[in-house]
Each structure stands twice: as structure tokens, then as C-alpha cells.
Amino acid sequence: MGTTGSSPFSVSFEPYLRQGDAARLAGRDLKGLQETLGYRFKDGGLLEEALCHSSFANEHGVALSNERLEFLGDSVLSFLVARILFERHPDATEGELSQMRSALVCGASLCRRAEALSIAEVLLRGRSMRNRDLPPSLCEDALEALIGAVCLDGGVPEAERVVRRLFFGGPDAAGEDGAELDAKSRLQILMQARDLGIPHYEIVSVSGPSHSPRFEVRLRVGNTDRVGVGASHREAEELAAGLVLQDLEVEENETSENEAGVSPP
């Protein structure tokens, strides 16, 4: 299973699983998940609990699901992101810090990080959930549950290290700057600061074979209309957001030059 410690799912509960469910339980790459997460659980049961949706627990008569860990992880994540932003941006106002935190802990941000961890591939869910597209909220909730589980298993310092790794792209060492916010998050913060509302992304087309799709996504902000193309709708959205950011930055620079009486070259 790739974990240590006793798990109610892999040990005592396994004899009651259907053959297909037992095989799926045993075949999940939990070791790979922990490597990507940057944390190895001492108590494998906490990891399994974080990855157990209530639909699976209800279907198999298990009392445990990831809902309690999700509750804890939501609070832990919000606190740690706020603390890291507070440290990294000493000149930011309360409103700016709130906007940055909102951009990092919003559903779209959680979903992107859940995708990077391939949570959908290891999340235990009932058969009814497996017969249709997985709602993004399930993976977002599981990511929060994972952070809650890390906090219980390793304490707040380990949870903070994981949050820095996942949300700030930085090395494990505290205090070292990592990557900036992604384009979608930066655009959302900029639009909120300018009272431009919330970005709205529209899928224009989906083409190509199922194993290699091509998504076109349009993003309109004011007079700016940009289209991003990517292998997933999220990648296309990210590219469209980057193009709009460039346009807005050029517009802002031109406005500043005009106000200063400087003619563009």
C-alpha cells in the first residue's frame, strides 16, 4: 500500500470488500502520492482516511470518511497560507493579503493542486461516483483532508512545509522564496483590486482524440479578448489569463507614461 501503520481499510475492512474494490484499494500508488506531497505518513490509516469519500464509506458500512479531516485541513490551510503571505509581503495591506489568500485557497486553486497530486486516481469513492465524471469538489475536499492528516501525523511544522511546497512552489526550507502565484490567481487579484469583477472563462471548442485533446478557452476582461489553447481546459485557462495579464500590464504602463507626459517610443 506504500504506507506504514494500521489502516481500517487495508487491514480489518478489506475482507468485506468486493473483489474489484479490494484490487483497486491495493493497486493505488500511495507511495507516489506521498513523494509528490513531500511527506511520508507514519500512520497510514490517516492517509487512507483522508482519501475516503463518504460515498465509499456509506456503501461499505464504514464509520470513517474524510469529512472530519477536511474540516481540520480547511482551517489549517487558511491559517498557514495567511501566515506565509504575512511574512512574505510585509508591506501588503489587510485587503491585499485577503485577496492573495482567497486566490490561493479558492476551489480552482485547490483543484489544480489536487490534479498535480493525481488525487482522483487514489480517492476511494462509491460505485455511483465512479460511473460519472468526478466532481472537482471531491478532489478539493480530499486535498484539504490530506493537509489535515499531515497536521495530525506530523504536526503544524510538517503541514506548513507541505503547504509551502504545494502552494508557493518553494523549497522545503522555510524563508526561501518559491515561485510566484500562477497567472489565473494573479489576474483574479488584479481584477479584484481594480473592481473589474471575477474572470469568466468560456470553452470555445474541444478537438482532437480523447487521449490528446485540444481545448480553446476565451477570456474577456473589459476590452481585452484573449484565447488560450492547451491540453486541458485548465491549461488553456492559464494561458488565456497570462495573455490578459500581459495586455493589462501594457495598458497600465501606457497609462503611467501618458500621465507622466512621456511619449511611447
Residue pairs with C-beta under 8 A, 6 or more apart in sequence:
1 7
1 10
1 25
1 26
1 28
1 30
1 44
1 48
2 28
2 29
2 30
2 31
2 32
2 33
2 34
3 30
3 31
3 34
3 41
3 44
3 47
3 48
4 41
4 42
4 43
4 44
5 41
5 42
5 43
5 44
5 45
5 46
6 43
6 44
6 45
7 44
7 45
7 47
7 48
7 49
8 45
8 48
8 49
8 62
8 64
9 25
9 45
9 48
9 52
9 62
9 124
10 25
10 26
10 44
10 48
13 60
13 62
14 22
14 25
16 60
16 61
17 25
17 60
21 60
25 124
28 121
28 122
29 118
29 121
29 122
30 44
30 47
30 51
30 122
32 118
33 117
33 118
33 119
33 122
34 40
34 41
34 47
36 116
36 117
36 118
37 117
37 146
37 150
37 162
37 165
37 166
38 161
38 162
38 165
38 166
38 172
39 150
39 153
39 154
39 158
39 161
39 162
41 47
41 149
41 150
41 153
42 153
42 154
43 153
46 69
46 149
46 152
46 153
47 146
47 149
47 153
48 124
49 64
49 65
49 66
49 69
49 145
49 149
50 66
50 69
50 73
50 142
50 145
50 146
50 148
50 149
51 66
51 119
51 122
51 123
51 124
51 142
51 145
51 146
52 62
52 64
52 65
52 66
52 124
53 65
53 66
53 123
53 124
53 125
53 126
53 129
53 138
53 141
53 142
54 65
54 66
54 67
55 125
55 126
55 128
55 129
56 62
56 65
56 124
56 125
56 126
56 129
57 63
57 64
57 65
58 65
58 126
59 126
59 127
59 128
66 141
66 142
66 145
67 141
67 145
68 148
69 144
69 145
69 146
69 148
69 149
69 152
70 141
70 142
70 144
70 145
70 148
71 148
72 148
72 151
72 152
73 143
73 144
73 145
73 146
73 147
73 148
73 149
73 151
74 144
74 148
76 147
76 148
76 151
76 156
76 159
77 105
77 144
77 147
77 163
78 101
78 105
80 156
80 159
80 160
80 163
81 101
81 104
81 105
81 163
81 167
82 97
82 101
83 160
84 160
84 163
84 164
84 167
84 168
85 92
85 97
85 100
85 101
85 104
86 97
87 175
88 177
89 96
89 97
89 100
92 100
96 189
96 193
99 188
99 189
99 192
99 193
100 181
100 185
100 189
102 188
103 109
103 181
103 185
103 186
103 188
103 189
104 167
104 181
104 185
106 188
107 136
107 137
107 140
108 184
108 234
109 167
109 182
109 184
109 185
110 139
110 140
110 143
110 144
111 136
111 139
111 140
111 234
112 182
112 234
113 143
113 166
113 167
114 120
114 136
114 139
114 140
114 142
114 143
115 139
115 234
116 166
117 143
117 146
117 166
119 139
119 142
119 143
119 146
120 134
120 138
120 139
123 134
123 138
123 139
123 142
125 134
125 138
129 138
147 159
147 162
147 163
150 158
150 159
150 162
151 158
151 159
160 174
161 172
161 174
164 170
164 172
164 174
164 178
165 172
168 178
168 179
169 178
169 179
170 176
170 177
170 178
170 179
171 178
180 186
181 189
182 238
182 241
183 238
183 239
183 241
183 242
183 245
184 199
184 237
184 238
184 241
186 241
186 245
187 199
187 221
187 241
187 244
187 245
187 248
188 198
188 199
190 196
190 245
190 248
191 197
191 198
191 199
191 221
192 198
196 221
196 222
199 219
199 221
199 241
199 244
200 219
200 220
201 217
201 218
201 219
201 233
201 237
201 240
202 217
202 218
202 219
202 220
203 215
203 216
203 217
203 233
203 236
204 216
204 217
204 218
204 227
205 215
205 216
206 213
206 214
206 215
206 216
206 233
207 213
207 214
207 216
208 214
212 231
213 231
213 232
214 229
214 230
214 231
215 229
215 230
215 231
215 232
215 233
215 235
215 236
216 227
216 228
216 229
216 236
217 227
217 228
217 229
217 230
217 233
217 236
217 237
217 239
217 240
218 225
218 226
218 227
218 240
219 225
219 226
219 227
219 228
219 237
219 240
219 241
219 243
219 244
220 226
221 244
221 248
224 244
224 247
224 248
226 240
226 243
226 244
226 247
227 240
228 235
228 236
228 237
228 238
228 239
228 240
228 241
228 242
228 243
229 236
229 239
230 236
230 237
230 238
230 239
254 264
257 263
257 264
